[in-house]
Amino acid sequence: VTAPARVARLEWDSRHFGVEVGRLEGGADGLAEALADAARGGLRLVIARVEAAEPGGVARLEAHGFGLADTLVRYERAPAPPPPVRARTVRVRPATPEDAAAVEALAAEAFEGYPGHFRHDPRLDPRRADEVYVRWAVNACREAGEEAWLGLAEAGPRPVGFGLVTRAAADTAEGALYAVARAARGRGIGGALLAATMDWAAARGFARMTVYSSLANPPAHRVWLAAGFAPAGGLHTLHAWLDRR
Ligand SMILES: CC(C)(COP(=O)(O)OP(=O)(O)OC[C@H]1O[C@@H](n2cnc3c(N)ncnc32)[C@H](O)[C@@H]1OP(=O)(O)O)[C@@H](O)C(=O)NCCC(=O)NCCS
């Protein structure tokens, strides 16, 4: 039995966008009531995720005013054995809080115009949409902790990219965020970062590693496929603006 639908306010996102944002949780029952409650509580944007394989999932949300904002493809494989690394001169080391400025600059460049669900929503500030990923990377750099690892790729004197892996479930690590400086792309650095995050996952005993990427972002899919990841489903992201009803 799934819990009835409810909307949970997203503190960080609401502050970041200057718009009251919530996330739809629970099952299909009570959706209209949950949205009415959210509107009464002052929420304006509600974000919902549905498994691509869920029958009628998108149509059900569309009937309540949601529109498709993005589709993510999920890829999976075991984190070991490691994939071959093409970029032989690159070194990936753990990032430290002192690397925050370098990570911020790399993320600002890599995620400018990133085609995610925030960017695809014309009612959100596009610069703020890109900044979501920048803030995420910088926060991970400052406070990686036990449940996440941020690797920094160096090829010569400067960092050229980073990769973030986090614990998604007891047996699953998720490759969450990867970025390579524009001038350094296409040389296998993305692949080397993915391999380094897989090493972390394997050393931590995770049986499975998962990575996601938007249908609108083909370079990332090429990196996952080259490392032996296989498609394993997907997620649709939908947005509903409550003041339009
Ligand atoms: C996705 C990303 C990290 C890949 O980094 P990368 O160092 O270019 O990755 P690789 O060189 O290992 O692989 C890139 C693939 O694109 C191909 N490619 C060729 N020329 C390229 C170029 N100029 N730019 C990008 N990719 C190129 C490569 O051949 C490779 O495919 P292959 O392995 O089948 O040959 C990088 O494009 C990036 O930072 N993008 C913006 C942020 C992003 O989308 N992150 C991923 C989701 S979080």
The ligand as an SDF file (V2000), in Angstrom:
LIG
                    3D

 48 50  0  0  0  0  0  0  0  0999 V2000
   29.9730   14.9460  -20.1190 C   0  0  0  0  0  0  0  0  0  0  0  0
   31.4370   15.4020  -19.9620 C   0  0  0  0  0  0  0  0  0  0  0  0
   31.8090   15.3320  -18.4780 C   0  0  0  0  0  0  0  0  0  0  0  0
   32.3180   14.4670  -20.7670 C   0  0  0  0  0  0  0  0  0  0  0  0
   33.6690   14.8330  -20.5850 O   0  0  0  0  0  0  0  0  0  0  0  0
   34.8130   14.4120  -21.6540 P   0  0  0  0  0  0  0  0  0  0  0  0
   36.1190   14.5870  -20.9860 O   0  0  0  0  0  0  0  0  0  0  0  0
   34.5860   15.1140  -22.9280 O   0  0  0  0  0  0  0  0  0  0  0  0
   34.4910   12.8650  -21.8200 O   0  0  0  0  0  0  0  0  0  0  0  0
   35.3070   11.7960  -22.6560 P   0  0  0  0  0  0  0  0  0  0  0  0
   36.3880   12.4780  -23.4400 O   0  0  0  0  0  0  0  0  0  0  0  0
   35.6760   10.7200  -21.7160 O   0  0  0  0  0  0  0  0  0  0  0  0
   34.1660   11.2460  -23.6460 O   0  0  0  0  0  0  0  0  0  0  0  0
   33.4040   12.1190  -24.4640 C   0  0  0  0  0  0  0  0  0  0  0  0
   32.7290   11.3970  -25.6010 C   0  0  0  0  0  0  0  0  0  0  0  0
   32.3840   12.3290  -26.6050 O   0  0  0  0  0  0  0  0  0  0  0  0
   33.2620   12.2270  -27.7130 C   0  0  0  0  0  0  0  0  0  0  0  0
   33.8490   13.5270  -28.0870 N   0  0  0  0  0  0  0  0  0  0  0  0
   34.6800   13.7270  -29.1110 C   0  0  0  0  0  0  0  0  0  0  0  0
   35.0250   14.9940  -29.2310 N   0  0  0  0  0  0  0  0  0  0  0  0
   34.4120   15.6370  -28.2530 C   0  0  0  0  0  0  0  0  0  0  0  0
   34.4100   16.9950  -27.8570 C   0  0  0  0  0  0  0  0  0  0  0  0
   35.0810   17.9610  -28.4780 N   0  0  0  0  0  0  0  0  0  0  0  0
   33.6860   17.3290  -26.7750 N   0  0  0  0  0  0  0  0  0  0  0  0
   32.9810   16.3830  -26.1180 C   0  0  0  0  0  0  0  0  0  0  0  0
   32.9730   15.0840  -26.4670 N   0  0  0  0  0  0  0  0  0  0  0  0
   33.6650   14.7070  -27.5250 C   0  0  0  0  0  0  0  0  0  0  0  0
   34.3330   11.3220  -27.2610 C   0  0  0  0  0  0  0  0  0  0  0  0
   34.7810   10.6250  -28.4040 O   0  0  0  0  0  0  0  0  0  0  0  0
   33.6670   10.4350  -26.2410 C   0  0  0  0  0  0  0  0  0  0  0  0
   32.9220    9.4130  -26.8610 O   0  0  0  0  0  0  0  0  0  0  0  0
   33.6030    7.9840  -27.0430 P   0  0  0  0  0  0  0  0  0  0  0  0
   34.0830    7.5400  -25.6920 O   0  0  0  0  0  0  0  0  0  0  0  0
   32.4780    7.1550  -27.5650 O   0  0  0  0  0  0  0  0  0  0  0  0
   34.7060    8.1770  -28.0040 O   0  0  0  0  0  0  0  0  0  0  0  0
   31.6290   16.8410  -20.5040 C   0  0  0  0  0  0  0  0  0  0  0  0
   31.1360   16.8940  -21.8280 O   0  0  0  0  0  0  0  0  0  0  0  0
   30.9570   17.9180  -19.6830 C   0  0  0  0  0  0  0  0  0  0  0  0
   31.5310   18.4690  -18.7370 O   0  0  0  0  0  0  0  0  0  0  0  0
   29.6980   18.2850  -20.0470 N   0  0  0  0  0  0  0  0  0  0  0  0
   28.9350   19.3170  -19.3380 C   0  0  0  0  0  0  0  0  0  0  0  0
   28.4200   18.8300  -17.9850 C   0  0  0  0  0  0  0  0  0  0  0  0
   27.6790   17.5140  -18.1040 C   0  0  0  0  0  0  0  0  0  0  0  0
   26.8740   17.3290  -18.9970 O   0  0  0  0  0  0  0  0  0  0  0  0
   27.9350   16.5640  -17.1650 N   0  0  0  0  0  0  0  0  0  0  0  0
   27.3580   15.2120  -17.2110 C   0  0  0  0  0  0  0  0  0  0  0  0
   26.1150   15.0820  -16.4760 C   0  0  0  0  0  0  0  0  0  0  0  0
   26.2900   15.4130  -14.7380 S   0  0  0  0  0  0  0  0  0  0  0  0
  1  2  1  0
  2  3  1  0
  2  4  1  0
  2 36  1  0
  4  5  1  0
  5  6  1  0
  6  7  2  0
  6  8  1  0
  6  9  1  0
  9 10  1  0
 10 11  2  0
 10 12  1  0
 10 13  1  0
 13 14  1  0
 14 15  1  0
 15 16  1  0
 15 30  1  0
 16 17  1  0
 17 18  1  0
 17 28  1  0
 18 19  1  0
 18 27  1  0
 19 20  2  0
 20 21  1  0
 21 22  1  0
 21 27  2  0
 22 23  1  0
 22 24  2  0
 24 25  1  0
 25 26  2  0
 26 27  1  0
 28 29  1  0
 28 30  1  0
 30 31  1  0
 31 32  1  0
 32 33  2  0
 32 34  1  0
 32 35  1  0
 36 37  1  0
 36 38  1  0
 38 39  2  0
 38 40  1  0
 40 41  1  0
 41 42  1  0
 42 43  1  0
 43 44  2  0
 43 45  1  0
 45 46  1  0
 46 47  1  0
 47 48  1  0
M  END
$$$$
